[in-house]
Structure formats: C-alpha cells, structure tokens
Amino acid sequence: MAQIPAYSDRQFSEDSKIWYNLKSAISTSSGFQRWQLERDVQLQGLRLEQQVQRYLRETLETLAY
C-alpha cells in the first residue's frame, strides 16, 4: 500500500500565509462588507475566519445555481 507523504511544515506555513492574505483581501471587499451588514445578527460571535468561510460558501452556492 502506498504511503501518503506527510504535509511538510514549510508547505503548511506557505498555505497559512496564502489563506491569511486571501482572508484579508476578502474581508476588506465591498461585497463582503455588504454581506456582513445583511447578516449582522447571524454573524454575532463568529470569528472573522468563520465569517469569510461562510461568505465563500454562500457565494459559491449562489454561483452554482
């Protein structure tokens, strides 16, 4: 049985930097800010990362229709 290579710490670090930059860019976009205003009550208590993930999921679901 083939072994799956371990995810290197270096790759994880690079991925984390990419996600941080992407999250920062999305959170400052006008679309995200408008989305936040529309869902103010639903988003209370969620970290920014969770909000961005939800925004991306809802956006992709909308585009899938």
N, CA, C and O atoms as a CHARMM CRD file, in Angstrom:
* protein
*
  260
    1    1 MET  N      0.84400  -1.18100   0.00000 PROA 1      0.00000
    2    1 MET  CA     0.00000   0.00000   0.00000 PROA 1      0.00000
    3    1 MET  C      0.89100   1.24600   0.00000 PROA 1      0.00000
    4    1 MET  O      1.83500   1.34100   0.78400 PROA 1      0.00000
    5    2 ALA  N      0.58900   2.17700  -0.86600 PROA 2      0.00000
    6    2 ALA  CA     1.38900   3.40100  -0.98200 PROA 2      0.00000
    7    2 ALA  C      1.14400   4.31500   0.21600 PROA 2      0.00000
    8    2 ALA  O      0.02900   4.43200   0.72500 PROA 2      0.00000
    9    3 GLN  N      2.21100   4.94500   0.63700 PROA 3      0.00000
   10    3 GLN  CA     2.09400   5.88900   1.74300 PROA 3      0.00000
   11    3 GLN  C      1.85000   7.29100   1.19100 PROA 3      0.00000
   12    3 GLN  O      2.40600   7.68200   0.16500 PROA 3      0.00000
   13    4 ILE  N      1.02600   8.01300   1.88200 PROA 4      0.00000
   14    4 ILE  CA     0.77200   9.40600   1.52400 PROA 4      0.00000
   15    4 ILE  C      1.85000  10.24600   2.18500 PROA 4      0.00000
   16    4 ILE  O      2.05300  10.15300   3.39600 PROA 4      0.00000
   17    5 PRO  N      2.54400  11.06500   1.40400 PROA 5      0.00000
   18    5 PRO  CA     3.60300  11.87200   2.01700 PROA 5      0.00000
   19    5 PRO  C      3.03900  12.84000   3.04800 PROA 5      0.00000
   20    5 PRO  O      1.96300  13.41200   2.87100 PROA 5      0.00000
   21    6 ALA  N      3.78700  13.00600   4.11800 PROA 6      0.00000
   22    6 ALA  CA     3.38000  13.94400   5.17100 PROA 6      0.00000
   23    6 ALA  C      3.42600  15.36900   4.63600 PROA 6      0.00000
   24    6 ALA  O      4.29600  15.72600   3.84200 PROA 6      0.00000
   25    7 TYR  N      2.49000  16.15700   5.08100 PROA 7      0.00000
   26    7 TYR  CA     2.43200  17.55200   4.68900 PROA 7      0.00000
   27    7 TYR  C      3.56900  18.27900   5.39600 PROA 7      0.00000
   28    7 TYR  O      3.60900  18.30300   6.62600 PROA 7      0.00000
   29    8 SER  N      4.46500  18.85300   4.66700 PROA 8      0.00000
   30    8 SER  CA     5.62300  19.48600   5.29100 PROA 8      0.00000
   31    8 SER  C      5.23000  20.75500   6.04300 PROA 8      0.00000
   32    8 SER  O      4.26700  21.43800   5.69600 PROA 8      0.00000
   33    9 ASP  N      6.00200  21.04100   7.07400 PROA 9      0.00000
   34    9 ASP  CA     5.76500  22.25900   7.84400 PROA 9      0.00000
   35    9 ASP  C      5.92700  23.48500   6.96600 PROA 9      0.00000
   36    9 ASP  O      5.21500  24.47500   7.13800 PROA 9      0.00000
   37   10 ARG  N      6.85500  23.42400   6.03200 PROA 10     0.00000
   38   10 ARG  CA     7.08800  24.56500   5.14100 PROA 10     0.00000
   39   10 ARG  C      5.86000  24.81500   4.26300 PROA 10     0.00000
   40   10 ARG  O      5.43300  25.95800   4.10000 PROA 10     0.00000
   41   11 GLN  N      5.30400  23.75900   3.70600 PROA 11     0.00000
   42   11 GLN  CA     4.11700  23.91100   2.86000 PROA 11     0.00000
   43   11 GLN  C      2.94500  24.42600   3.67800 PROA 11     0.00000
   44   11 GLN  O      2.18600  25.27900   3.21800 PROA 11     0.00000
   45   12 PHE  N      2.79800  23.90400   4.90500 PROA 12     0.00000
   46   12 PHE  CA     1.72400  24.36600   5.78100 PROA 12     0.00000
   47   12 PHE  C      1.87600  25.85200   6.06500 PROA 12     0.00000
   48   12 PHE  O      0.89200  26.59100   6.06400 PROA 12     0.00000
   49   13 SER  N      3.09400  26.28700   6.30600 PROA 13     0.00000
   50   13 SER  CA     3.36200  27.69400   6.57400 PROA 13     0.00000
   51   13 SER  C      3.01100  28.55500   5.36400 PROA 13     0.00000
   52   13 SER  O      2.41300  29.62100   5.51100 PROA 13     0.00000
   53   14 GLU  N      3.37500  28.10100   4.18400 PROA 14     0.00000
   54   14 GLU  CA     3.06100  28.84800   2.96500 PROA 14     0.00000
   55   14 GLU  C      1.55200  28.90800   2.74200 PROA 14     0.00000
   56   14 GLU  O      1.01900  29.95400   2.37200 PROA 14     0.00000
   57   15 ASP  N      0.86700  27.79300   2.96500 PROA 15     0.00000
   58   15 ASP  CA    -0.58400  27.77500   2.82100 PROA 15     0.00000
   59   15 ASP  C     -1.25000  28.72000   3.81500 PROA 15     0.00000
   60   15 ASP  O     -2.21900  29.40100   3.47800 PROA 15     0.00000
   61   16 SER  N     -0.73200  28.76000   5.02800 PROA 16     0.00000
   62   16 SER  CA    -1.28000  29.65500   6.05100 PROA 16     0.00000
   63   16 SER  C     -1.13000  31.11200   5.63800 PROA 16     0.00000
   64   16 SER  O     -2.03200  31.92200   5.85100 PROA 16     0.00000
   65   17 LYS  N      0.01000  31.44100   5.04800 PROA 17     0.00000
   66   17 LYS  CA     0.22800  32.81400   4.58500 PROA 17     0.00000
   67   17 LYS  C     -0.73500  33.15700   3.45700 PROA 17     0.00000
   68   17 LYS  O     -1.28700  34.25700   3.42000 PROA 17     0.00000
   69   18 ILE  N     -0.93500  32.22200   2.54500 PROA 18     0.00000
   70   18 ILE  CA    -1.86500  32.45500   1.43200 PROA 18     0.00000
   71   18 ILE  C     -3.27200  32.65700   1.96600 PROA 18     0.00000
   72   18 ILE  O     -3.96600  33.58300   1.54700 PROA 18     0.00000
   73   19 TRP  N     -3.70400  31.79900   2.88900 PROA 19     0.00000
   74   19 TRP  CA    -5.04300  31.91700   3.46200 PROA 19     0.00000
   75   19 TRP  C     -5.19000  33.25000   4.20300 PROA 19     0.00000
   76   19 TRP  O     -6.22500  33.90500   4.08200 PROA 19     0.00000
   77   20 TYR  N     -4.18800  33.65600   4.95500 PROA 20     0.00000
   78   20 TYR  CA    -4.23700  34.92300   5.67800 PROA 20     0.00000
   79   20 TYR  C     -4.41700  36.08000   4.69300 PROA 20     0.00000
   80   20 TYR  O     -5.26000  36.95100   4.90800 PROA 20     0.00000
   81   21 ASN  N     -3.63500  36.09100   3.62300 PROA 21     0.00000
   82   21 ASN  CA    -3.73000  37.16900   2.63600 PROA 21     0.00000
   83   21 ASN  C     -5.07200  37.15500   1.91200 PROA 21     0.00000
   84   21 ASN  O     -5.65500  38.21000   1.66100 PROA 21     0.00000
   85   22 LEU  N     -5.55800  35.97100   1.57900 PROA 22     0.00000
   86   22 LEU  CA    -6.85500  35.85500   0.92000 PROA 22     0.00000
   87   22 LEU  C     -7.96800  36.32500   1.83800 PROA 22     0.00000
   88   22 LEU  O     -8.85300  37.07400   1.42500 PROA 22     0.00000
   89   23 LYS  N     -7.91600  35.87900   3.08800 PROA 23     0.00000
   90   23 LYS  CA    -8.91800  36.28400   4.07600 PROA 23     0.00000
   91   23 LYS  C     -8.90700  37.80000   4.26600 PROA 23     0.00000
   92   23 LYS  O     -9.96500  38.41900   4.38000 PROA 23     0.00000
   93   24 SER  N     -7.73400  38.38900   4.30100 PROA 24     0.00000
   94   24 SER  CA    -7.61800  39.84400   4.46400 PROA 24     0.00000
   95   24 SER  C     -8.21600  40.58100   3.26600 PROA 24     0.00000
   96   24 SER  O     -8.93500  41.56700   3.43100 PROA 24     0.00000
   97   25 ALA  N     -7.91500  40.09900   2.06800 PROA 25     0.00000
   98   25 ALA  CA    -8.44000  40.73900   0.85700 PROA 25     0.00000
   99   25 ALA  C     -9.96200  40.62700   0.79400 PROA 25     0.00000
  100   25 ALA  O    -10.64300  41.59500   0.45500 PROA 25     0.00000
  101   26 ILE  N    -10.48900  39.45900   1.11700 PROA 26     0.00000
  102   26 ILE  CA   -11.94200  39.26100   1.08200 PROA 26     0.00000
  103   26 ILE  C    -12.62600  40.13300   2.12000 PROA 26     0.00000
  104   26 ILE  O    -13.65100  40.75100   1.83500 PROA 26     0.00000
  105   27 SER  N    -12.07000  40.18800   3.31800 PROA 27     0.00000
  106   27 SER  CA   -12.72800  40.92300   4.40200 PROA 27     0.00000
  107   27 SER  C    -12.76400  42.43000   4.16600 PROA 27     0.00000
  108   27 SER  O    -13.57000  43.12700   4.78300 PROA 27     0.00000
  109   28 THR  N    -11.91700  42.93800   3.29600 PROA 28     0.00000
  110   28 THR  CA   -11.94800  44.36800   3.00500 PROA 28     0.00000
  111   28 THR  C    -12.73800  44.68800   1.73300 PROA 28     0.00000
  112   28 THR  O    -12.87100  45.85400   1.36100 PROA 28     0.00000
  113   29 SER  N    -13.25900  43.66200   1.07200 PROA 29     0.00000
  114   29 SER  CA   -14.01200  43.90300  -0.16800 PROA 29     0.00000
  115   29 SER  C    -15.39800  44.46100   0.14500 PROA 29     0.00000
  116   29 SER  O    -15.96700  44.18300   1.20100 PROA 29     0.00000
  117   30 SER  N    -15.92400  45.23900  -0.76900 PROA 30     0.00000
  118   30 SER  CA   -17.24500  45.83100  -0.56800 PROA 30     0.00000
  119   30 SER  C    -18.32900  44.75700  -0.55000 PROA 30     0.00000
  120   30 SER  O    -19.31600  44.88800   0.17400 PROA 30     0.00000
  121   31 GLY  N    -18.15700  43.70000  -1.33600 PROA 31     0.00000
  122   31 GLY  CA   -19.14600  42.61900  -1.34500 PROA 31     0.00000
  123   31 GLY  C    -19.24000  41.93100   0.00500 PROA 31     0.00000
  124   31 GLY  O    -20.33800  41.64100   0.48000 PROA 31     0.00000
  125   32 PHE  N    -18.10300  41.66700   0.62200 PROA 32     0.00000
  126   32 PHE  CA   -18.09100  41.02500   1.93700 PROA 32     0.00000
  127   32 PHE  C    -18.69400  41.95100   2.98100 PROA 32     0.00000
  128   32 PHE  O    -19.47300  41.51000   3.82600 PROA 32     0.00000
  129   33 GLN  N    -18.34700  43.21100   2.93200 PROA 33     0.00000
  130   33 GLN  CA   -18.86900  44.16200   3.91900 PROA 33     0.00000
  131   33 GLN  C    -20.38200  44.31800   3.78900 PROA 33     0.00000
  132   33 GLN  O    -21.08100  44.42300   4.79700 PROA 33     0.00000
  133   34 ARG  N    -20.89000  44.33300   2.56700 PROA 34     0.00000
  134   34 ARG  CA   -22.33700  44.40300   2.35200 PROA 34     0.00000
  135   34 ARG  C    -23.00400  43.12600   2.88200 PROA 34     0.00000
  136   34 ARG  O    -24.05500  43.18100   3.52100 PROA 34     0.00000
  137   35 TRP  N    -22.38200  41.99000   2.60800 PROA 35     0.00000
  138   35 TRP  CA   -22.88600  40.71000   3.08400 PROA 35     0.00000
  139   35 TRP  C    -22.95000  40.70000   4.61600 PROA 35     0.00000
  140   35 TRP  O    -23.92400  40.21200   5.19000 PROA 35     0.00000
  141   36 GLN  N    -21.92000  41.23600   5.27800 PROA 36     0.00000
  142   36 GLN  CA   -21.90200  41.32300   6.74000 PROA 36     0.00000
  143   36 GLN  C    -23.06800  42.16300   7.26000 PROA 36     0.00000
  144   36 GLN  O    -23.73100  41.77800   8.22300 PROA 36     0.00000
  145   37 LEU  N    -23.31600  43.30300   6.62600 PROA 37     0.00000
  146   37 LEU  CA   -24.40600  44.17300   7.07300 PROA 37     0.00000
  147   37 LEU  C    -25.75600  43.48500   6.95100 PROA 37     0.00000
  148   37 LEU  O    -26.62600  43.66200   7.80400 PROA 37     0.00000
  149   38 GLU  N    -25.93400  42.69800   5.89100 PROA 38     0.00000
  150   38 GLU  CA   -27.20100  41.99300   5.67000 PROA 38     0.00000
  151   38 GLU  C    -27.41800  40.87600   6.68300 PROA 38     0.00000
  152   38 GLU  O    -28.55900  40.48600   6.93200 PROA 38     0.00000
  153   39 ARG  N    -26.35100  40.35800   7.26700 PROA 39     0.00000
  154   39 ARG  CA   -26.44000  39.21000   8.16500 PROA 39     0.00000
  155   39 ARG  C    -25.92300  39.52900   9.56800 PROA 39     0.00000
  156   39 ARG  O    -25.44300  38.63600  10.26600 PROA 39     0.00000
  157   40 ASP  N    -26.01400  40.74700   9.97400 PROA 40     0.00000
  158   40 ASP  CA   -25.42700  41.20100  11.23100 PROA 40     0.00000
  159   40 ASP  C    -25.75900  40.28900  12.41200 PROA 40     0.00000
  160   40 ASP  O    -24.86000  39.87700  13.14500 PROA 40     0.00000
  161   41 VAL  N    -27.01800  39.97800  12.60000 PROA 41     0.00000
  162   41 VAL  CA   -27.43200  39.17600  13.75000 PROA 41     0.00000
  163   41 VAL  C    -26.90400  37.75300  13.63800 PROA 41     0.00000
  164   41 VAL  O    -26.48700  37.17300  14.64100 PROA 41     0.00000
  165   42 GLN  N    -26.91400  37.18300  12.45000 PROA 42     0.00000
  166   42 GLN  CA   -26.46400  35.80500  12.24900 PROA 42     0.00000
  167   42 GLN  C    -24.96800  35.64000  12.50100 PROA 42     0.00000
  168   42 GLN  O    -24.51400  34.54700  12.84100 PROA 42     0.00000
  169   43 LEU  N    -24.20900  36.70700  12.33800 PROA 43     0.00000
  170   43 LEU  CA   -22.75800  36.62100  12.42200 PROA 43     0.00000
  171   43 LEU  C    -22.19100  36.94800  13.78600 PROA 43     0.00000
  172   43 LEU  O    -20.98600  36.82400  14.00600 PROA 43     0.00000
  173   44 GLN  N    -23.05000  37.36600  14.70600 PROA 44     0.00000
  174   44 GLN  CA   -22.56500  37.74000  16.02900 PROA 44     0.00000
  175   44 GLN  C    -21.87000  36.54700  16.68000 PROA 44     0.00000
  176   44 GLN  O    -22.39900  35.43600  16.68200 PROA 44     0.00000
  177   45 GLY  N    -20.70600  36.78300  17.22000 PROA 45     0.00000
  178   45 GLY  CA   -19.95600  35.75600  17.91500 PROA 45     0.00000
  179   45 GLY  C    -19.05600  34.91900  17.02500 PROA 45     0.00000
  180   45 GLY  O    -18.30700  34.07900  17.52300 PROA 45     0.00000
  181   46 LEU  N    -19.11600  35.13400  15.71600 PROA 46     0.00000
  182   46 LEU  CA   -18.25000  34.37800  14.81600 PROA 46     0.00000
  183   46 LEU  C    -16.94200  35.13000  14.59100 PROA 46     0.00000
  184   46 LEU  O    -16.92900  36.35200  14.44400 PROA 46     0.00000
  185   47 ARG  N    -15.84900  34.38000  14.56800 PROA 47     0.00000
  186   47 ARG  CA   -14.55300  34.98200  14.23900 PROA 47     0.00000
  187   47 ARG  C    -14.55400  35.38300  12.76700 PROA 47     0.00000
  188   47 ARG  O    -15.35000  34.87900  11.97500 PROA 47     0.00000
  189   48 LEU  N    -13.65800  36.28900  12.41600 PROA 48     0.00000
  190   48 LEU  CA   -13.55500  36.75200  11.03900 PROA 48     0.00000
  191   48 LEU  C    -13.33100  35.57200  10.09200 PROA 48     0.00000
  192   48 LEU  O    -13.92200  35.52000   9.01300 PROA 48     0.00000
  193   49 GLU  N    -12.49000  34.64200  10.48700 PROA 49     0.00000
  194   49 GLU  CA   -12.22100  33.48000   9.63700 PROA 49     0.00000
  195   49 GLU  C    -13.50000  32.69400   9.35500 PROA 49     0.00000
  196   49 GLU  O    -13.72200  32.25500   8.22700 PROA 49     0.00000
  197   50 GLN  N    -14.33100  32.51600  10.36100 PROA 50     0.00000
  198   50 GLN  CA   -15.59400  31.80200  10.18500 PROA 50     0.00000
  199   50 GLN  C    -16.53400  32.58700   9.26900 PROA 50     0.00000
  200   50 GLN  O    -17.24600  32.00100   8.45400 PROA 50     0.00000
  201   51 GLN  N    -16.53100  33.91000   9.40800 PROA 51     0.00000
  202   51 GLN  CA   -17.37800  34.73500   8.54500 PROA 51     0.00000
  203   51 GLN  C    -16.93600  34.63200   7.08900 PROA 51     0.00000
  204   51 GLN  O    -17.77100  34.51000   6.19200 PROA 51     0.00000
  205   52 VAL  N    -15.63200  34.68100   6.85300 PROA 52     0.00000
  206   52 VAL  CA   -15.11300  34.58000   5.49000 PROA 52     0.00000
  207   52 VAL  C    -15.45200  33.21400   4.90300 PROA 52     0.00000
  208   52 VAL  O    -15.83700  33.12200   3.73700 PROA 52     0.00000
  209   53 GLN  N    -15.31600  32.16500   5.68800 PROA 53     0.00000
  210   53 GLN  CA   -15.65200  30.82900   5.20700 PROA 53     0.00000
  211   53 GLN  C    -17.12800  30.73600   4.83400 PROA 53     0.00000
  212   53 GLN  O    -17.47700  30.15900   3.80500 PROA 53     0.00000
  213   54 ARG  N    -17.98800  31.30500   5.66900 PROA 54     0.00000
  214   54 ARG  CA   -19.42100  31.28200   5.37800 PROA 54     0.00000
  215   54 ARG  C    -19.72800  32.10800   4.13300 PROA 54     0.00000
  216   54 ARG  O    -20.53000  31.69800   3.29400 PROA 54     0.00000
  217   55 TYR  N    -19.09700  33.25900   4.01500 PROA 55     0.00000
  218   55 TYR  CA   -19.28100  34.11900   2.84000 PROA 55     0.00000
  219   55 TYR  C    -18.88400  33.37600   1.56200 PROA 55     0.00000
  220   55 TYR  O    -19.61800  33.39500   0.57400 PROA 55     0.00000
  221   56 LEU  N    -17.72800  32.72500   1.58800 PROA 56     0.00000
  222   56 LEU  CA   -17.27500  31.98400   0.41500 PROA 56     0.00000
  223   56 LEU  C    -18.22600  30.84100   0.08300 PROA 56     0.00000
  224   56 LEU  O    -18.53600  30.62000  -1.08800 PROA 56     0.00000
  225   57 ARG  N    -18.69100  30.11600   1.08700 PROA 57     0.00000
  226   57 ARG  CA   -19.61000  29.00500   0.86700 PROA 57     0.00000
  227   57 ARG  C    -20.91500  29.50500   0.24300 PROA 57     0.00000
  228   57 ARG  O    -21.39900  28.93500  -0.73500 PROA 57     0.00000
  229   58 GLU  N    -21.48200  30.57300   0.81500 PROA 58     0.00000
  230   58 GLU  CA   -22.74800  31.10700   0.28200 PROA 58     0.00000
  231   58 GLU  C    -22.55900  31.65200  -1.13000 PROA 58     0.00000
  232   58 GLU  O    -23.43300  31.48200  -1.98100 PROA 58     0.00000
  233   59 THR  N    -21.43200  32.30300  -1.38600 PROA 59     0.00000
  234   59 THR  CA   -21.16100  32.84600  -2.71000 PROA 59     0.00000
  235   59 THR  C    -21.04900  31.72100  -3.72700 PROA 59     0.00000
  236   59 THR  O    -21.61800  31.81000  -4.81500 PROA 59     0.00000
  237   60 LEU  N    -20.32600  30.67100  -3.38600 PROA 60     0.00000
  238   60 LEU  CA   -20.18000  29.53900  -4.30300 PROA 60     0.00000
  239   60 LEU  C    -21.49900  28.81200  -4.52300 PROA 60     0.00000
  240   60 LEU  O    -21.77600  28.35800  -5.63300 PROA 60     0.00000
  241   61 GLU  N    -22.31200  28.69600  -3.48500 PROA 61     0.00000
  242   61 GLU  CA   -23.62700  28.06300  -3.64200 PROA 61     0.00000
  243   61 GLU  C    -24.50100  28.88300  -4.57200 PROA 61     0.00000
  244   61 GLU  O    -25.23400  28.32900  -5.39000 PROA 61     0.00000
  245   62 THR  N    -24.42500  30.19900  -4.44900 PROA 62     0.00000
  246   62 THR  CA   -25.20500  31.07200  -5.32100 PROA 62     0.00000
  247   62 THR  C    -24.75100  30.93800  -6.76900 PROA 62     0.00000
  248   62 THR  O    -25.57500  30.88000  -7.68200 PROA 62     0.00000
  249   63 LEU  N    -23.44900  30.88900  -6.97200 PROA 63     0.00000
  250   63 LEU  CA   -22.92500  30.74500  -8.32100 PROA 63     0.00000
  251   63 LEU  C    -23.25300  29.38200  -8.92800 PROA 63     0.00000
  252   63 LEU  O    -23.33600  29.25600 -10.15000 PROA 63     0.00000
  253   64 ALA  N    -23.43700  28.37300  -8.10100 PROA 64     0.00000
  254   64 ALA  CA   -23.73300  27.01900  -8.58500 PROA 64     0.00000
  255   64 ALA  C    -25.13400  26.92200  -9.18100 PROA 64     0.00000
  256   64 ALA  O    -25.40000  26.02000  -9.97500 PROA 64     0.00000
  257   65 TYR  N    -26.03700  27.83600  -8.81000 PROA 65     0.00000
  258   65 TYR  CA   -27.38300  27.80300  -9.36600 PROA 65     0.00000
  259   65 TYR  C    -27.32300  28.25000 -10.75300 PROA 65     0.00000
  260   65 TYR  O    -28.35000  28.30400 -11.43000 PROA 65     0.00000
